[in-house]
Amino acid sequence: MTGYAVATAETPRGALALELRAVNSRYLDLQFRVADELRGLEPTLRELLAARLSRGKVDCRLFFAAGGMRPEGQSLNSSALEELRRLAQEAERAFPGAAPLRLADVLRWPGVLGERPLDEERTRATVEQLCRTALEEFLAMRGREGAKLARSVGERIAQMRRRLEDVRPLIPDALAAYQEKLAARLREAIGTGDEERIRAELAVFAMKTDVDEELTRLTTHFAEVERTLAKGGAVGKRLDFLAQELNREANTLASKAATQKISDCALEIKLLVEQMREQVQNME
């Protein structure tokens, strides 16, 4: 399932931001982009995310927001200043008439302004809180998307159920008509009018074309999908399994179809199952 959330907090170093993005995936795939000075917090983030998420390709980004730096977050590097002073003296001896360095030039010199060391414990606590806050927003967004997907799956199950109920009353007459047609062909082919053999052939045909078991299993699977949707929670993998079972029964129904209407019904159910599967693979 897709999702997006961001949480920020002010720190002595500047605005710390944690961003979560996710796209659909059948499995959980966590990717991290973490600022170098925060790299040690990646295992903590992985643990927090894996505890709440089970599917999706999730990108987690932890960084100091651009433009959020505070002056108190920086300090002068005494070693760099001493090195710059030495270089300035050497340059002054080589070029006696050159203008002296201005303060702005000194501050712009690489390495003169340094970052204050991070307070590791305080930073860890801040990042953990950011992650929890972002996760709540992230899961709420996914929950809204999941509700829409559940309604879509439920609508397709309702369509399959209606289509099956429409064709169910036609099956006995369709089988009887097909058996009569087959009996006539058998009599013509056998030529002897051997009624015993004709009945045996029809019995074999009846076993091969009896779809009552498939109809019962389809109806049972419909009910199980609806029960799973009503239960909620992490239902994606179970619904994916049920979609496979529905497709299997629809295939068997199509292979046993005695009339074109029954065959059309089976094909329509297969189409709806495929649409359902596309949605289910996006659900957590």
Secondary structure, DSSP 4 states (H G I P E B T S, - for coil): --EEEEEEEEETTEEEEEEEEEE--SSEEEEEEE-GGGGGGHHHHHHHHHHH--SEEEEEEEEEPTT---GGGEEE-HHHHHHHHHHHHHHHHH-TTSPPPPHHHHHHSTTTEEEPPP-HHHHHHHHHHHHHHHHHHHHHHHHHHHHHHHHHHHHHHHHHHHHHHHHGGGHHHHHHHHHHHHHHHHHHHH-S--HHHHHHHHHHHHHHH--HHHHHHHHHHHHHHHHHHHH-SS-HHHHHHHHHHHHHHHHHHHHH-SSHHHHHHHHHHHHHHHHHHHHHTT--
